[in-house]
């Protein structure tokens, strides 16, 4: 296995066809097929299912691709460093965020920051906490917003937010008449749940057990944005972080209510341990703190 095999694999994952992948890396379609076959042989993995002329990635392919992207992020960081040596004005501040913070909240934060530092370009990476952590450790990212689920021993981590879970529901749902939704109120209504690992992390597994909500689960998702879109389509009710609720405050067909018993979503800011964060990064942290207060106040006003 060498870089030719990895480039071919990445190209296929991005394009999903050998023909387009060949165009991307500057080789032939048979050449791509040969490189993928050699990669599968050397790794002893089945990376693609061949169906009707398309290469459908397997579960192993998706896991391998995530690791490949981590390595490519490091290469991109080196390219950008070389460009900054040529022209410091081309500097890009690369930051990362879990999905729930990466939409409306981060857009608002970047808009505020641009008013202070209009010459600084910001590159935003969205992904899992583990992916953001790994890229911070490799110094591909200067700052990351993550949940408290990953090992942060190789980072400089500080608490960012600890906010109460909100209950999301269709606007005309019977529970929308309540200012506070309690566990007993959920009996009989379809529920949108998170994946088991997330349920444990947020303490939702205990809530679901106490309320015997398991039989009511209508859908299982990974991200708060999926909960909100399913609620909007009247699939059921669900639980979200207030920052995720902010993205849907002005969306017809969905409302948010406080929930008891209280469940907390915890998040952290992480930076590389060395070198010390630049003044621009520290300034961005201040903006993130200020924006969080603004967003939470807007959400609170709508409850």
ABEGO torsion letter per residue (X at the ends): XBAAAAAAAAAAAAAGBAAAAAAAAGBBAAAAAAAAAAAAAAAGBBABBBBGGBBBBBAAAAAAAAAAAAAAAAAAAAAAAAAAAABAAABBBBBBBBAAAABAAAAAAAAAAAAABAABBBBBBBBBAAAAAAAAAAGABABBBBBAABBAAABBBBBABBBBBBBBBBAABAAAABABBBAAAABGBBBBBBBAAAAAAAGAAAAAAAAGAAAABABBBABAAAAAAAAAAGAEBBBBBAAAAAAAAABBGBBBBBBOBBBBBBBBBBBBAOBBBBAAAAAAAAAAAAAAAAAAAAAAAAX
